[in-house]
């Protein structure tokens, strides 16, 4: 499988991530009880399935996202969480011929990475064998896991997806007598709001808005590419990237609203009025208990462009081609994409990959300390289209463009110089990577 898959990917020289996954024809996973060809005693035979997640799980998430829904559907299956730690990375597990049965990964980058490791294979035969209906999954989420858009193979099923939103500190807006942000705002409207909220009060400097660059660059709203998949050369000296950088830089040109800070300025210091970022619900639990009075609205959109959020940032589940229990591993994966389990996951803060609008409405409804907040805003934005070109080296592009933007906010160089140098740095890094 590795050779066939690499042939298709080499022809396109395409890839990308988490990043998003961490990850294909649609997937509501209306699953029949068992394969008619499987004998009852075989289907109930105790089996252990190992699961690897590069980001690891907290005990709460492991139990609620994986163990409980699996035990309810398949009492005979025991899940083991294989932690990503020193000496136990995925590459080391592969080298030791100890590949987990199920591997979680972020977006198309995981498809490329795991394909290069030779540990995944097409799930289509198992989908047919177990009569799993994938028609209820958002096609964009399925497609975001494909290294080759023309390849009809299914190497992963999407289990969750990430979005971005505008989070805001209600106490600061109350303190300064400014109306709260609203769903559906444009970046232009948010800019004017940021100007109002940036000030010094009682000796404390308050900033109107900050962003998390990786959240906005990685799966950017404008569907901009980093690297050409035919030449493996950077393509960031473009009008699109210039517009993108300029639109965001203006916020740091507001007097008193620079330099860019960190998420802790919003969560802990509470001196940032608005923060545009992807999923930060886990750290918000502690911040809420510490007194942060917050809410969220949909991610700002461009006045001249489509009203979309970021590109699909999908998390996919891959069944290892080396697994000795592929059927049982696949059953676990398919169950996690079922309507019932997707709804439960949605309630505890895992955005659903299904089309079902009723499930979206339940997002965050059972998250501790979060009652009464506008959670549906996080899952309301339509995803931006995937870029025309993505490659296995896109992580290099993302890192360099994030660095370039941070440099731009310091006003040390003009934007044309910044983008030219970024393109040169990306090309050098890709060339070095290709020689390894």
Order of alpha helices (4+ residues) and beta strands (2+ residues): alpha-beta-alpha-beta-alpha-beta-alpha-beta-alpha-alpha-beta-alpha-beta-beta-alpha-alpha-beta-beta-alpha-alpha-alpha-beta-alpha-beta-beta-beta-alpha-alpha-alpha-beta-alpha-alpha
